[in-house]
Amino acid sequence: MEITDKKIQDNLIRISNEISEVKDLDVLMERILKAARDICNCDAGSIYIKQGDELLFSYSQNDTLSGRLKPGEKLIYTTFTVPVNEKSISGYVATTGLALNIKDAYVIPKKLPYSFNKSYDESTNYRTHSIFTIPLKTSTGKITGILQLINSRDKDGNVVEFDKKLEPYCGYFANNAAVALERAQLTRTILLRMISMAELRDPKETGNHVNRVAGYSMEIYEVWANKRNVPQYEIDKTKDVLRMAAMLHDVGKVAISDTILKKPGRFTDDEYEIMKKHTVYGARLFSNITSDVDEMAKEVALNHHERYEGGGYPGYIEISTEEALPGYEDENGKPKTKKGEEIPLFGRIVALSDVYDALSSARVYKEAWDEEKVLDIIREESGKQFDPEIVDAFFVCLPTIKSLQQRYP
């Protein structure tokens, strides 16, 4: 079927509207790259985010390499930086602001300032042919990153040069994507500043810790949702909100006294009771619900220390008064604890992500635990502290989780 300019334009408008609704930076990069690859029908692609005089390799997709994986596995890639200069293809585009449409990456004339680095191809047994590299440029001319598309395919699946007719459309899409990325970066910055307030109070609560917990939670949810045949559009929407909510899981610690947060030894019983209130204080911050993020952040903050078998905290509590909800008092008049699926899904997911990261990471008061010891504990706590289905999903996406550890060390 012939693709007309009108169809391309309609598709671009639809995709641009869709990405404008995405709030989280990581989810947005995934959606932008997938949309750009759909427009150009290409096998692979990457996004680089401009940070000062460098480009950070931030996101990648590759159908050929993904096709070599087992069902449920995801492509693992490492992040790296490229100088913003004319020596590399991406650096050249970031420097000049001009798009490059290269027919064959291995046949670039030596007189040109840029060249192609074959090392990734050699390490993965992949062959890069055609490359289309586009600056992600806002309406003011600011370059926020680079979109690089690889190996365009014709209707029969053969690798061909990128259609020059698509260049202006991709430029239009890239401009819209740049604006969306700039907005998402601002949102991420605001979130990290909120978290840095907790970090000033509690040195254990760092930006990389919350990025890891959020990334793990998103991967676990996706596996869980796919197993339950949740529609893809719902998965995409939920991942966008979940990542931000998970980053804020411990923000209630800003209301806990320094004498408790920074205490080097074990808490007394009274101190521990005060420390547990960070769940309630965090939920209070999002009580005035104006968005999906507020609603899920409240749910996560309140429930990420509940235990699947019961016995966690804070239980069935009225967050404004810190008293038990009517009808949910135990024999001492305190809130009954939640258990099983009484605990909201995203509280159950973040509970596992938070514990895994806490045990796997070095802290000021401890060394990182041995990986096998951490995994054994998670297996042992399946059905006790953690939801067995969430534990199963965790182990399915463990390779991806380990790659996130390296991305946010």
ChimeraX attribute file (.defattr): number of C-alpha atoms within 10 A of each C-alpha:
attribute: neighborCount
match mode: 1-to-1
recipient: residues
	/A:1	4
	/A:2	5
	/A:3	7
	/A:4	8
	/A:5	12
	/A:6	9
	/A:7	11
	/A:8	14
	/A:9	13
	/A:10	11
	/A:11	15
	/A:12	20
	/A:13	14
	/A:14	11
	/A:15	19
	/A:16	20
	/A:17	12
	/A:18	14
	/A:19	19
	/A:20	16
	/A:21	12
	/A:22	23
	/A:23	23
	/A:24	22
	/A:25	21
	/A:26	19
	/A:27	20
	/A:28	22
	/A:29	25
	/A:30	17
	/A:31	18
	/A:32	26
	/A:33	22
	/A:34	18
	/A:35	19
	/A:36	21
	/A:37	21
	/A:38	12
	/A:39	17
	/A:40	21
	/A:41	19
	/A:42	25
	/A:43	20
	/A:44	22
	/A:45	22
	/A:46	22
	/A:47	25
	/A:48	27
	/A:49	20
	/A:50	22
	/A:51	13
	/A:52	10
	/A:53	14
	/A:54	18
	/A:55	23
	/A:56	19
	/A:57	19
	/A:58	20
	/A:59	19
	/A:60	21
	/A:61	22
	/A:62	17
	/A:63	12
	/A:64	12
	/A:65	16
	/A:66	15
	/A:67	12
	/A:68	10
	/A:69	11
	/A:70	8
	/A:71	9
	/A:72	12
	/A:73	16
	/A:74	17
	/A:75	16
	/A:76	15
	/A:77	15
	/A:78	12
	/A:79	14
	/A:80	12
	/A:81	15
	/A:82	17
	/A:83	19
	/A:84	21
	/A:85	19
	/A:86	17
	/A:87	15
	/A:88	17
	/A:89	25
	/A:90	29
	/A:91	23
	/A:92	22
	/A:93	25
	/A:94	29
	/A:95	16
	/A:96	13
	/A:97	17
	/A:98	13
	/A:99	22
	/A:100	17
	/A:101	19
	/A:102	18
	/A:103	17
	/A:104	15
	/A:105	20
	/A:106	15
	/A:107	11
	/A:108	14
	/A:109	10
	/A:110	8
	/A:111	7
	/A:112	9
	/A:113	13
	/A:114	18
	/A:115	19
	/A:116	15
	/A:117	12
	/A:118	13
	/A:119	9
	/A:120	11
	/A:121	11
	/A:122	10
	/A:123	8
	/A:124	9
	/A:125	10
	/A:126	13
	/A:127	15
	/A:128	18
	/A:129	17
	/A:130	21
	/A:131	24
	/A:132	26
	/A:133	24
	/A:134	26
	/A:135	28
	/A:136	31
	/A:137	23
	/A:138	19
	/A:139	10
	/A:140	7
	/A:141	10
	/A:142	15
	/A:143	22
	/A:144	23
	/A:145	29
	/A:146	27
	/A:147	26
	/A:148	25
	/A:149	27
	/A:150	27
	/A:151	27
	/A:152	23
	/A:153	18
	/A:154	15
	/A:155	8
	/A:156	6
	/A:157	11
	/A:158	10
	/A:159	17
	/A:160	16
	/A:161	19
	/A:162	23
	/A:163	13
	/A:164	10
	/A:165	9
	/A:166	13
	/A:167	17
	/A:168	10
	/A:169	17
	/A:170	20
	/A:171	17
	/A:172	16
	/A:173	21
	/A:174	23
	/A:175	23
	/A:176	23
	/A:177	28
	/A:178	23
	/A:179	20
	/A:180	24
	/A:181	27
	/A:182	19
	/A:183	17
	/A:184	21
	/A:185	17
	/A:186	15
	/A:187	16
	/A:188	18
	/A:189	12
	/A:190	12
	/A:191	17
	/A:192	20
	/A:193	13
	/A:194	16
	/A:195	23
	/A:196	18
	/A:197	15
	/A:198	24
	/A:199	18
	/A:200	13
	/A:201	19
	/A:202	19
	/A:203	13
	/A:204	17
	/A:205	19
	/A:206	17
	/A:207	18
	/A:208	15
	/A:209	19
	/A:210	24
	/A:211	22
	/A:212	27
	/A:213	28
	/A:214	26
	/A:215	24
	/A:216	28
	/A:217	29
	/A:218	28
	/A:219	23
	/A:220	27
	/A:221	23
	/A:222	20
	/A:223	21
	/A:224	21
	/A:225	17
	/A:226	14
	/A:227	12
	/A:228	9
	/A:229	10
	/A:230	12
	/A:231	10
	/A:232	12
	/A:233	8
	/A:234	10
	/A:235	18
	/A:236	18
	/A:237	15
	/A:238	18
	/A:239	22
	/A:240	21
	/A:241	22
	/A:242	26
	/A:243	28
	/A:244	25
	/A:245	25
	/A:246	33
	/A:247	28
	/A:248	26
	/A:249	31
	/A:250	23
	/A:251	24
	/A:252	23
	/A:253	25
	/A:254	21
	/A:255	15
	/A:256	18
	/A:257	15
	/A:258	13
	/A:259	10
	/A:260	18
	/A:261	19
	/A:262	12
	/A:263	12
	/A:264	10
	/A:265	8
	/A:266	9
	/A:267	14
	/A:268	10
	/A:269	9
	/A:270	8
	/A:271	15
	/A:272	12
	/A:273	13
	/A:274	14
	/A:275	18
	/A:276	17
	/A:277	20
	/A:278	22
	/A:279	25
	/A:280	23
	/A:281	23
	/A:282	25
	/A:283	28
	/A:284	16
	/A:285	15
	/A:286	18
	/A:287	15
	/A:288	11
	/A:289	13
	/A:290	9
	/A:291	11
	/A:292	15
	/A:293	20
	/A:294	19
	/A:295	17
	/A:296	26
	/A:297	31
	/A:298	27
	/A:299	24
	/A:300	30
	/A:301	30
	/A:302	30
	/A:303	29
	/A:304	28
	/A:305	25
	/A:306	25
	/A:307	26
	/A:308	24
	/A:309	18
	/A:310	17
	/A:311	16
	/A:312	18
	/A:313	22
	/A:314	27
	/A:315	25
	/A:316	23
	/A:317	21
	/A:318	14
	/A:319	19
	/A:320	11
	/A:321	9
	/A:322	15
	/A:323	16
	/A:324	20
	/A:325	16
	/A:326	10
	/A:327	10
	/A:328	17
	/A:329	17
	/A:330	11
	/A:331	8
	/A:332	7
	/A:333	11
	/A:334	17
	/A:335	22
	/A:336	22
	/A:337	23
	/A:338	22
	/A:339	21
	/A:340	19
	/A:341	11
	/A:342	14
	/A:343	24
	/A:344	18
	/A:345	18
	/A:346	21
	/A:347	25
	/A:348	28
	/A:349	31
	/A:350	29
	/A:351	27
	/A:352	27
	/A:353	26
	/A:354	23
	/A:355	17
	/A:356	20
	/A:357	19
	/A:358	17
	/A:359	19
	/A:360	19
	/A:361	17
	/A:362	13
	/A:363	13
	/A:364	8
	/A:365	8
	/A:366	9
	/A:367	11
	/A:368	13
	/A:369	14
	/A:370	11
	/A:371	12
	/A:372	10
	/A:373	12
	/A:374	18
	/A:375	16
	/A:376	10
	/A:377	12
	/A:378	21
	/A:379	16
	/A:380	12
	/A:381	18
	/A:382	18
	/A:383	17
	/A:384	17
	/A:385	22
	/A:386	24
	/A:387	23
	/A:388	17
	/A:389	15
	/A:390	24
	/A:391	21
	/A:392	16
	/A:393	21
	/A:394	25
	/A:395	16
	/A:396	19
	/A:397	19
	/A:398	17
	/A:399	14
	/A:400	20
	/A:401	24
	/A:402	13
	/A:403	17
	/A:404	21
	/A:405	19
	/A:406	11
	/A:407	16
	/A:408	14
	/A:409	11
